């Protein structure tokens, strides 16, 4: 499959550093201390050791030092898995913070001076994170990153003007990919066959279905300004579509003279419902087991 080439992946270095930016100094310092502690006390607590190791591995994979170019050459399928690996740190941080918390609770809370030092370091790291987040939020909400037109539209009572101003990017980030996927080529094709042609159609949304209606002066083959995925279902003029699609997934259909309609919907696969019910039943069993354990404590 095609996908995003990460051989030149440089990560994302925000102006102030947030969850998608560089690691803050105090947070990095705490992570290093946690790593040293786990190495020296590997067998002390299985949960602490496990979450720390997993967190460090995911953090390493998300960093700019991970050899993504080599990995993609050996395992081509990974090209379609990650667009921005740094997003994995939203998994790494909670695991590492949990590990740090367990270390403090199990080793430093019993001695006052150790407890106070731990609280001071964690408190300073928290303050540093809050300040960084506030400053970054101000930066990304400023005129440097969002145009004045978009800001005015977002304050209007009629929020539909945001869409009229075309505030969203025209990149084909979420198109289904194929072995011939070339980002630049796909972007141009997406603009030409979808974005520029959509004005000739009326769009409606009804019961989670996208409906297109248009009038044609003659019968011929046309490419609808839609994008279909493997689970998409399209009905054109009352008939199910099973024809050809262009490289970006837009259906090529035969329109008739006069009024035409197309209904696009997503057919949820059966395994989704199976997994959903497995999840629900599992939570119910876990809840019953928890209540049973609590009940045993009270009966004793």
N, C-alpha and C positions, 0 to 999 in steps of 0.2 A: 504494500500500500504506500501511497504518497504521504506527505506530511510536512512538518516543519523541520528544516535543517538546523540542528543545534551545534554544529561544529564550531560556530563562532559565537556561541552563547556567552554573554558577558554579565548575565544577571541584571538586576535592577538596583541602581544606587540612587535612592531618593535624596532630595535636598537635605532632609532632616532625618531620614531613616525611620521607617515604620515597619509594620508587619511584612511589607514587600520591599524593604530596603536593607541597608546594612545593619549589622548587629550593633546595638548600643554598647558602649564600653563597659558599663557596670554589669549589664546582662551577660556579655561575653566573659567577664571576670568570674561571675557566679557559675557559668557553664564550665569553665576551666577548673574551678575548684571542685565542682561536682564530679567531673571526670577523674581528677586526681583521687578524690575520696573513694570512688567506686573501684578504681584500680587497687587501692590499698586495703579496701574492705569488701572484696568481691563477693564473699559468701555471707555477709552480714544479713542482708535482706533481699530475697529473690525478686520481689516486686520492684524495689528500688533499682536493683541492678538491671533488670529487664527493660523497664521504661527508659532508663538512661541510655542504655546501649542502642535501643531502637531509635530514640530521639536523636542521638549523635549520628547514626547511620543516615537517617532521613535528612538531617541538616547538611551532611556532607554531600548527599545526592543533589540537594537543592542549591549548593554553592557553585560559584564560577570555576572552582578547581576540579569539579567532576569531569572526566573525559567523555562528554556526550558524543563528540564526533566519532571516537573509537567505538563506543557502544552502538551507535546507529549503523556503523559500517558492518559490525558483526551481527547485530539483530535489527534488520531493516524495519520490522514491524513497530519498533519504538518511535518511529517518525510520526506516527499518528496518535501517540499516547500523550505527549507533552508539548504544549506551546510555550509555556513559561515555567520551567522547573522550580523557580524560586517560590511558587505558590505552595509547594510542599512544606514550607516552613510553618504553615498554619497547623500542620500535624506535629512537626518537630517541637515547637515551642511548648504546647501543653504537656507533652511527655517529659520534657526537660524540667519544666516548672514543677511538675508533680514529683519528679525525682529529687529536686532541690528541697521541696517541702518535706518529703519523707526523711531526707538526711537531717534536716534541722530538727524535726520532731523526735527522731529516734536517738539523736546524739548530742544535741545542744540545749534542749529545753530544760534539762535537769539541773544545769549549772547556770547561775544567774548571769555571770559576765559573758558566757558564751551565748546565752539567750539574747542578751541585749545587743551584742555585736551582730548576731544574725538578723535581728529585727531592723537594726540600722541599715545594714547592707541591702536587705530586701526593700525597705522603705525608700532608700535613695534610688534604687533601680526602678521602683514603681513611679516615683516622682519624675525621673528622667524619661520614662516611657510616656507619661501623661503629657509632659511639656512637648516632647517630640511629636506626639499625635496631634496636639492642638496646633502647633506651628505648621505641620504638614497639611492639616485640614484647611487652614487659612490660605496656604499657598495654592492648593488645588482648587479653591473656590474663588481665587482672585482673577482679575482680568488677564493675567498672564497665560492662563490655561483654558479659560472659558470665554468665548466672545461676548461682547456687549449685547448683541442681538439675542443670544441664547439666554443671558441673564434677564433681559427684559421680558422675554417670552415666558420664563419660568415664574415670574411674578404676576403674570396676567391671570384674570379669573378663568379665561378660556385656555386651558392647558393644551388644547389641540394645536395651538399656534407653534408649540415646540416642534411638532412633526412637520408643520408647514415650512419651518425654517431649516429642515433637514439637518438637525443637530447631530444625528448619529452618523458614525463613520461608514464609509462605503466599502470597507474591506470584507472580503469573503471568508471571514474567520471560521464560520460554523457550517461551511459546506461539506457535504460528504466527499471524501477524497478517493482517488483511484491511483493506479500505478503510474498514470501519466500526469499526476498532479504537479503543476508548476504555479507557485503562488502568484507571480505577476500576471501570467496568462489567464489564470482563473479570475483574478480581480477584474481584468478588462472585460472578460466574457460576461461576468456577473453584472457589471455596469451596463453593458450593451444589451443583453438579453432580458434582464430583469428590471433594473432600476429605470432605465430610459424608456422602457415599453409599458410600464405600469400605468401611466397616465391615460392610456387608451382603454382602460378597463375600470369597471365599477367594482369595488371591494366591499364585502359584507362579512360579518362574523355572526354565525348562528349556531348555537348548541355545540361549541367547540369545533365548528367547521368553518373553513374559509371559502367563501362563495365569490366567484368571478362572473360578471355578466358583461357582454359586449355585443355590438351589432357589426356584422360583416357585410361588405358590399358584394363579395363573391366567395365561392367555395375554394379553399386552398389549404395547404399545410402551413401552420404557424407554430411558433414557440411561445408557450404561455409564460408570463412573468411569475413563475412559481419555482420553488425548489422542493424536490421530492427526495425522501430517504427510503431506506429499505422497508420500513413499516408504514409508509404513506399509502393512502388509498385515494385515487382520483376518479371521479365520475364526470364524464364530459357528455353533455346533452343526453343524460339518462343512461349512458353506457359506461361500463368500467374500462378504464384505460390500462392497456398492457403493452403499449407501443414503445417507441424509442425515446431516449432522453439525451440531451446534449451533455458535454463533460461536467457541467456544474449541477446537473440533475433537473434541468427544466424540461418538461414534457413537450414533445413535438406532436401536435394533434391535427386532425383534419376538421377545420371549421366549416360550417354550412352558411349559406347565404341567409342573412337576416339575424334573428336573435340567437345567441349562444350562451351557454352557461357551463361552469365547471365548479365542482365541489371537491375541496381537498380536506381530508381528515387523516387522523393518525390512528392506525389500528394497533391497539395495545396487545403485545404478545401474551400468550397464555401463561408462560413461565413467570411473568410479572405478578399475576394474580396468585399463583402458587407461592411464590416467595413472600408476597404480602401477607398471606394467611399464615405462613410459617412464622413470620415475624410477630404477628398479632398473638398467635397461640403461644409462642415462646415467652412473650412478655406477660401473658396471663398466667402461665405456669410459674414464672419467676415471682410474680406478685403473690400467688397463692403460697408458694414455698416460703417467701419472706414473712407473710402473715402467720404461717404455721410455726416458724421459728420464734417469732415474737410471742405467740400464744403459749409456747412451751416455757418461755421464761416467766411468764406471769403465773402459770399453773404451778411452777416450782416454788 
